[in-house]
Amino acid sequence: MPAPLLMEPTPMNADPFVDDLIRERRSKRGFLDRNVPLDTVKDILSVAKYAPSSSNTQPWRCYVVTGEARERVTRAAVAEFRANHATLAPEYPFFPQPLHDPYSSRFNTFRGQLGDAQGVHRSDKAGRMRDVERQFLFFDAPVGLIFTMDRKLEWASFLCYGCFLQNVMLAAKARGLDTCPQQIWSLQHHVLRAELGIPAEEMVIAGMSMGWADNSLPENRMTLHKLDLDHFASFIHQ
Ligand SMILES: Cc1cc2nc3c(=O)[nH]c(=O)nc-3n(C[C@H](O)[C@H](O)[C@H](O)COP(=O)(O)O)c2cc1C
C-alpha cells in the first residue's frame, strides 16, 4: 500500500510517475518485432480490472490474441477489408454524419498530421487503403486485444469501459509497452465473431494493439495539440 498523501495536493506534490504515464501515453502505430510475454498481458489486465464502473458492474470482456490466432485473425480481417471495405460498418455509431465543428476541425487536423507523418497524401487512395490495412495487422504488434460488451447494456457502460481501456493503456505503459486503442476493429465484428467465437450477445467495441513501439517511425513521434484548460473547463465559484 502506498503511504497516504499527507501533504497538500499541490502540483509539486503530485505523484510524478502517474502524471508522466498519463502524459507520455501516446497512440503508437508501428511496433517492433519483439515478443511480449503472456504473463505480462495477464498482469496488465489484472491491474486494469480495478477501473471504476457504475455500481461495480464491470462491463468489460476481452479477447487476447497472440501467436497463431493473431495471424489467423489479421489475415481474415485484411481479406475482409480488401473485399468489402465499402460496406463494412461498426456495431455502434462512431460520429454523427456530418461531424460538426469544433470536432470536425480537430478530426481533420489530426488526420492531416497522421497522413503527413505516414507520408500519405489525402488524394492517395491506395496509400490510405494500405494504412487502414495496417490497423487490421495490429500495426505489427505481437499482442492484439479485442474488447466486447454485452449489447443489452446502455450508454453508461461505455463510460465505465473508457476507464478500463485507459487503465489497460497506462498499466502497459508502466511496463514499457505501448498501445493503440482501435475502434476500427468494430468494423470487423463478423470476422472476429467467426474467428474468436464471440457470442452474438456481445458487441465488439474496439481493439487494441500492444507491444514495443517502433519510435523511429514519424507517426510514432507526432506531437498532438491538447486543448488548454480554459478550452474545456469552467470554474464556478459562486
Ligand atoms: C475510443 C478510441 C478509439 C480509437 N480508435 C482508433 C482507431 O481505430 N485507429 C487508430 O489508429 N487510432 C484510434 N484511436 C486513437 C486516437 O486517434 C488517439 O487517441 C488520438 O488521436 C489522440 O492521440 P494520443 O492517443 O496519442 O493522445 C482511438 C482512441 C480512442 C480513445
The ligand as an SDF file (V2000), in Angstrom:
LIG
                    3D

 31 33  0  0  0  0  0  0  0  0999 V2000
  -12.1310    5.1890  -28.1450 C   0  0  0  0  0  0  0  0  0  0  0  0
  -10.9440    5.3920  -29.0590 C   0  0  0  0  0  0  0  0  0  0  0  0
  -10.9260    4.7910  -30.2960 C   0  0  0  0  0  0  0  0  0  0  0  0
   -9.8220    4.9480  -31.1420 C   0  0  0  0  0  0  0  0  0  0  0  0
   -9.7890    4.2830  -32.3340 N   0  0  0  0  0  0  0  0  0  0  0  0
   -8.6920    4.3660  -33.1110 C   0  0  0  0  0  0  0  0  0  0  0  0
   -8.5950    3.5850  -34.2950 C   0  0  0  0  0  0  0  0  0  0  0  0
   -9.4980    2.8530  -34.6650 O   0  0  0  0  0  0  0  0  0  0  0  0
   -7.4550    3.6610  -35.0030 N   0  0  0  0  0  0  0  0  0  0  0  0
   -6.4090    4.4730  -34.6210 C   0  0  0  0  0  0  0  0  0  0  0  0
   -5.3860    4.4960  -35.3230 O   0  0  0  0  0  0  0  0  0  0  0  0
   -6.4740    5.2280  -33.5050 N   0  0  0  0  0  0  0  0  0  0  0  0
   -7.5810    5.1740  -32.7410 C   0  0  0  0  0  0  0  0  0  0  0  0
   -7.6470    5.8800  -31.5700 N   0  0  0  0  0  0  0  0  0  0  0  0
   -6.5130    6.7180  -31.1650 C   0  0  0  0  0  0  0  0  0  0  0  0
   -6.7940    8.1950  -31.3530 C   0  0  0  0  0  0  0  0  0  0  0  0
   -6.6350    8.5550  -32.7040 O   0  0  0  0  0  0  0  0  0  0  0  0
   -5.8220    8.9650  -30.4430 C   0  0  0  0  0  0  0  0  0  0  0  0
   -6.1200    8.6690  -29.1050 O   0  0  0  0  0  0  0  0  0  0  0  0
   -5.9380   10.4720  -30.6360 C   0  0  0  0  0  0  0  0  0  0  0  0
   -5.5680   10.8510  -31.9300 O   0  0  0  0  0  0  0  0  0  0  0  0
   -5.0610   11.2030  -29.6320 C   0  0  0  0  0  0  0  0  0  0  0  0
   -3.7390   10.7380  -29.7030 O   0  0  0  0  0  0  0  0  0  0  0  0
   -2.9890   10.1470  -28.4480 P   0  0  0  0  0  0  0  0  0  0  0  0
   -3.6850    8.8600  -28.0620 O   0  0  0  0  0  0  0  0  0  0  0  0
   -1.5840    9.8750  -28.9120 O   0  0  0  0  0  0  0  0  0  0  0  0
   -3.0720   11.1500  -27.3550 O   0  0  0  0  0  0  0  0  0  0  0  0
   -8.7450    5.7520  -30.7340 C   0  0  0  0  0  0  0  0  0  0  0  0
   -8.7930    6.3630  -29.4850 C   0  0  0  0  0  0  0  0  0  0  0  0
   -9.8690    6.1830  -28.6490 C   0  0  0  0  0  0  0  0  0  0  0  0
   -9.8780    6.8200  -27.2910 C   0  0  0  0  0  0  0  0  0  0  0  0
  1  2  1  0
  2  3  1  0
  2 30  2  0
  3  4  2  0
  4  5  1  0
  4 28  1  0
  5  6  2  0
  6  7  1  0
  6 13  1  0
  7  8  2  0
  7  9  1  0
  9 10  1  0
 10 11  2  0
 10 12  1  0
 12 13  2  0
 13 14  1  0
 14 15  1  0
 14 28  1  0
 15 16  1  0
 16 17  1  0
 16 18  1  0
 18 19  1  0
 18 20  1  0
 20 21  1  0
 20 22  1  0
 22 23  1  0
 23 24  1  0
 24 25  2  0
 24 26  1  0
 24 27  1  0
 28 29  2  0
 29 30  1  0
 30 31  1  0
M  END
$$$$
